[in-house]
Amino acid sequence: MTISYEDIDRAAQVLNGIAHKTSVMTSTIINDRTQSQVFFKCENFQRTGSFKFRGAYHALSKLSAAERKRGAIAYSSGNHAQGMALAGKLLDMDVTIVMPSDAPQVKQNATRDYGAQIIFYDRATQTRESVAQDVLEKTNAVLIPPFDHPDIIAGQGTVVKELIEEVGDLDFLLVCVGGGGLISGSAIASHALSPACQVIGVEPKLADDATRSFLSGKLERIENSNTIADGARSPSLGELTFPIVVEQVQDMVTVSDAAIARSLFYLWERLKIVVEPTGALAATAILEGIVNQPGAKIGVIVSGGNVDLSLMPTYWSKAFPKKKEPAKRPWTWELS
């Protein structure tokens, strides 16, 4: 199934006045540190706290009146769940979410607050697809998957459409990668609006299925990864997103959980914005020097801000593990 820039442009028209046109932030300190111009597209300021609202609303808006009456079902660890829940509320639809039982509490709470019903499953013994299929057989609801859907991909592509329309041509675009919906839409939009732009996907090292797929040319899977970037735990790219990533993305890189955690604190302190681990993936690649392009104009997607604050001690310990110091000196904690 072909997804074109025209599909993204039509999605932008649907989302106009519904989704937020999110801020683009810059930082003199980060520009000096990287010797480049860095533009952060802050989807943590999007409705429901992530870019996922764009695709969810766009997909539900395309359903017929009869389909809307049937309601919708989706599987998600949290951000697609929240996007679907709010979109369903705005469109007066019932929404059911199949969610892992270990999903961040903040995402569970928000999904319920937006009005969706949650059905939990155990990642270790069940698959979200099989649980969703059981519900579909009982309810006849419409399945809206989190990334492998043309209307989802088109909706996510509006992030980069807005970014390039605001800041102009880019040399590089860094995109967080989970199931590939965001990077697929981003690649299509960037190549249409800024043809010379090189698109680079960023994944956690502990969940690098998309990077492996990109390098091998075949769809690779990783089951039950344990990265702190919970939104990137999808076991693989999808049937739609995989070929788009292989054909239209120029490179893929990975970042460690420790590096992701360091970036969280750096972004919180320097940009004064709340970012979740998955949302910091692309920023981590440039802050850690994994992508190093002095003199370049670089777009960075901050994909979400739904951080579970109760996990801050965990993030801190990953970012800045204690090191033994000479006697009679206190522990020192340094932000790189």
VEXPAGU-363130 format. One record per residue (C-alpha): residue number from 0; residue in one letter; z, x, y. Coordinates in steps of 0.05 Angstrom, whole numbers, plus 5000, padded with zeros to 4 digits. Example, Ala and Ser with C-alpha at 12.3 -4.5 7.8 and 13.67 -1.06 7.14 Angstrom:
2
0,A,5156,5246,4910
1,S,5143,5273,4979
***
This chain:
336
0,M,5000,5000,5000
1,T,4978,5030,5067
2,I,5025,5027,5126
3,S,4992,5043,5193
4,Y,5014,5057,5264
5,E,4988,4988,5281
6,D,5041,4959,5235
7,I,5094,4999,5273
8,D,5067,4975,5340
9,R,5071,4902,5316
10,A,5141,4914,5291
11,A,5160,4940,5360
12,Q,5136,4875,5390
13,V,5179,4835,5342
14,L,5240,4878,5357
15,N,5230,4877,5433
16,G,5292,4845,5463
17,I,5326,4842,5395
18,A,5339,4915,5377
19,H,5367,4963,5429
20,K,5322,5015,5459
21,T,5370,5071,5444
22,S,5387,5130,5489
23,V,5355,5199,5485
24,M,5407,5252,5500
25,T,5400,5326,5517
26,S,5450,5383,5521
27,T,5443,5446,5563
28,I,5491,5481,5516
29,I,5450,5463,5454
30,N,5385,5481,5489
31,D,5414,5549,5507
32,R,5442,5558,5437
33,T,5375,5543,5404
34,Q,5330,5570,5459
35,S,5290,5505,5454
36,Q,5286,5436,5485
37,V,5324,5388,5440
38,F,5320,5312,5448
39,F,5370,5271,5408
40,K,5347,5200,5393
41,C,5415,5164,5386
42,E,5408,5108,5336
43,N,5484,5110,5329
44,F,5479,5065,5391
45,Q,5434,5015,5355
46,R,5460,4946,5337
47,T,5505,4953,5275
48,G,5510,5027,5289
49,S,5446,5053,5256
50,F,5370,5050,5255
51,K,5373,5005,5194
52,F,5378,4943,5237
53,R,5306,4953,5260
54,G,5276,4950,5191
55,A,5323,4895,5166
56,Y,5308,4848,5224
57,H,5234,4861,5221
58,A,5230,4848,5146
59,L,5270,4783,5150
60,S,5231,4759,5210
61,K,5167,4763,5169
62,L,5193,4715,5116
63,S,5166,4643,5114
64,A,5212,4585,5129
65,A,5215,4569,5054
66,E,5234,4640,5038
67,R,5289,4641,5091
68,K,5320,4579,5059
69,R,5326,4618,4994
70,G,5367,4672,5028
71,A,5361,4747,5020
72,I,5393,4799,4976
73,A,5396,4874,4988
74,Y,5430,4935,4958
75,S,5462,4986,5004
76,S,5520,5034,5012
77,G,5531,5006,5081
78,N,5481,5014,5138
79,H,5424,4972,5110
80,A,5478,4923,5089
81,Q,5502,4916,5161
82,G,5432,4911,5188
83,M,5414,4857,5138
84,A,5479,4819,5152
85,L,5468,4817,5227
86,A,5394,4802,5220
87,G,5410,4745,5173
88,K,5461,4718,5222
89,L,5410,4720,5279
90,L,5357,4686,5237
91,D,5405,4636,5206
92,M,5397,4662,5135
93,D,5446,4673,5078
94,V,5450,4747,5059
95,T,5482,4777,4997
96,I,5494,4852,4992
97,V,5502,4892,4927
98,M,5546,4950,4949
99,P,5580,5008,4911
100,S,5655,4998,4905
101,D,5667,5066,4937
102,A,5626,5050,5000
103,P,5663,5069,5064
104,Q,5714,5015,5083
105,V,5687,5012,5154
106,K,5619,4992,5127
107,Q,5648,4941,5080
108,N,5688,4909,5136
109,A,5630,4906,5185
110,T,5583,4876,5133
111,R,5633,4820,5120
112,D,5645,4811,5194
113,Y,5570,4799,5205
114,G,5573,4743,5154
115,A,5544,4772,5090
116,Q,5573,4763,5020
117,I,5586,4829,4982
118,I,5580,4840,4907
119,F,5609,4907,4886
120,Y,5585,4951,4830
121,D,5609,5016,4798
122,R,5561,5074,4811
123,A,5585,5109,4747
124,T,5568,5052,4699
125,Q,5518,5007,4735
126,T,5455,5012,4777
127,R,5448,4973,4840
128,E,5379,4950,4820
129,S,5403,4918,4755
130,V,5461,4883,4790
131,A,5414,4857,4844
132,Q,5366,4833,4790
133,D,5422,4793,4757
134,V,5436,4759,4824
135,L,5363,4746,4837
136,E,5355,4710,4771
137,K,5413,4664,4788
138,T,5398,4651,4861
139,N,5322,4659,4872
140,A,5338,4698,4936
141,V,5287,4745,4967
142,L,5299,4819,4954
143,I,5295,4865,5015
144,P,5306,4937,4990
145,P,5335,4989,5038
146,F,5273,5033,5045
147,D,5216,5019,4996
148,H,5186,4960,5033
149,P,5127,4961,5082
150,D,5162,4918,5135
151,I,5224,4962,5130
152,I,5183,5026,5139
153,A,5145,4996,5198
154,G,5210,4975,5232
155,Q,5241,5044,5223
156,G,5179,5075,5254
157,T,5195,5043,5320
158,V,5251,5095,5329
159,V,5200,5151,5339
160,K,5152,5107,5377
161,E,5206,5098,5430
162,L,5225,5172,5429
163,I,5155,5199,5440
164,E,5138,5146,5492
165,E,5200,5169,5531
166,V,5197,5245,5524
167,G,5124,5258,5510
168,D,5092,5303,5457
169,L,5137,5340,5409
170,D,5127,5405,5371
171,F,5176,5387,5317
172,L,5212,5324,5294
173,L,5275,5330,5250
174,V,5292,5268,5210
175,C,5351,5250,5165
176,V,5328,5232,5094
177,G,5358,5185,5043
178,G,5308,5139,5009
179,G,5253,5158,5057
180,G,5243,5095,5099
181,L,5260,5128,5165
182,I,5221,5192,5154
183,S,5160,5153,5128
184,G,5158,5109,5190
185,S,5174,5169,5234
186,A,5117,5211,5205
187,I,5066,5155,5214
188,A,5088,5143,5287
189,S,5092,5216,5306
190,H,5023,5234,5278
191,A,4993,5175,5316
192,L,5027,5191,5382
193,S,5036,5266,5379
194,P,4987,5292,5327
195,A,5008,5365,5331
196,C,5081,5349,5317
197,Q,5109,5377,5252
198,V,5156,5330,5217
199,I,5214,5361,5179
200,G,5261,5322,5134
201,V,5334,5341,5125
202,E,5375,5325,5064
203,P,5444,5344,5037
204,K,5442,5401,4987
205,L,5482,5357,4940
206,A,5430,5302,4943
207,D,5364,5339,4950
208,D,5320,5294,4908
209,A,5269,5284,4964
210,T,5264,5359,4976
211,R,5253,5371,4902
212,S,5200,5316,4901
213,F,5166,5345,4962
214,L,5163,5414,4930
215,S,5143,5392,4860
216,G,5095,5337,4878
217,K,5128,5290,4829
218,L,5184,5239,4839
219,E,5251,5272,4824
220,R,5318,5237,4815
221,I,5391,5255,4825
222,E,5441,5205,4800
223,N,5510,5195,4831
224,S,5510,5253,4880
225,N,5576,5268,4913
226,T,5556,5288,4984
227,I,5597,5265,5044
228,A,5531,5238,5072
229,D,5539,5172,5035
230,G,5475,5142,5065
231,A,5434,5197,5031
232,R,5458,5183,4960
233,S,5397,5143,4941
234,P,5376,5172,4873
235,S,5303,5182,4893
236,L,5248,5166,4942
237,G,5211,5101,4930
238,E,5141,5084,4905
239,L,5119,5073,4977
240,T,5159,5128,5012
241,F,5145,5184,4962
242,P,5070,5191,4975
243,I,5081,5185,5050
244,V,5131,5241,5049
245,V,5086,5286,5007
246,E,5024,5272,5049
247,Q,5052,5267,5120
248,V,5115,5309,5123
249,Q,5105,5383,5137
250,D,5171,5410,5109
251,M,5238,5391,5078
252,V,5303,5430,5086
253,T,5374,5419,5060
254,V,5443,5428,5091
255,S,5511,5438,5059
256,D,5568,5388,5065
257,A,5608,5441,5102
258,A,5552,5448,5153
259,I,5546,5373,5160
260,A,5621,5368,5174
261,R,5617,5424,5226
262,S,5561,5387,5261
263,L,5602,5323,5264
264,F,5657,5357,5304
265,Y,5607,5394,5347
266,L,5570,5330,5366
267,W,5635,5292,5377
268,E,5661,5347,5423
269,R,5598,5369,5460
270,L,5555,5306,5464
271,K,5615,5258,5464
272,I,5582,5213,5413
273,V,5608,5185,5347
274,V,5562,5205,5289
275,E,5571,5194,5215
276,P,5555,5249,5164
277,T,5487,5221,5145
278,G,5470,5211,5218
279,A,5484,5285,5231
280,L,5436,5312,5178
281,A,5378,5327,5225
282,A,5423,5355,5279
283,T,5455,5401,5228
284,A,5389,5434,5212
285,I,5381,5457,5284
286,L,5454,5471,5300
287,E,5461,5515,5238
288,G,5396,5552,5253
289,I,5362,5527,5190
290,V,5305,5504,5234
291,N,5297,5557,5288
292,Q,5239,5549,5336
293,P,5252,5582,5403
294,G,5211,5553,5460
295,A,5194,5490,5421
296,K,5204,5418,5442
297,I,5243,5386,5385
298,G,5261,5313,5372
299,V,5323,5301,5329
300,I,5340,5233,5300
301,V,5414,5216,5300
302,S,5409,5160,5250
303,G,5477,5127,5251
304,G,5549,5127,5276
305,N,5588,5086,5225
306,V,5638,5140,5209
307,D,5701,5124,5168
308,L,5754,5155,5213
309,S,5805,5155,5156
310,L,5763,5211,5125
311,M,5769,5257,5185
312,P,5819,5303,5149
313,T,5769,5310,5092
314,Y,5713,5327,5141
315,W,5758,5377,5177
316,S,5778,5413,5114
317,K,5705,5419,5093
318,A,5684,5444,5162
319,F,5740,5493,5175
320,P,5776,5514,5111
321,K,5840,5552,5122
322,K,5834,5627,5118
323,K,5891,5676,5109
324,E,5909,5711,5173
325,P,5951,5774,5184
326,A,6026,5763,5181
327,K,6061,5728,5239
328,R,5996,5698,5265
329,P,5983,5623,5265
330,W,5923,5591,5232
331,T,5863,5594,5277
332,W,5810,5540,5279
333,E,5744,5556,5311
334,L,5686,5512,5326
335,S,5622,5552,5319
***
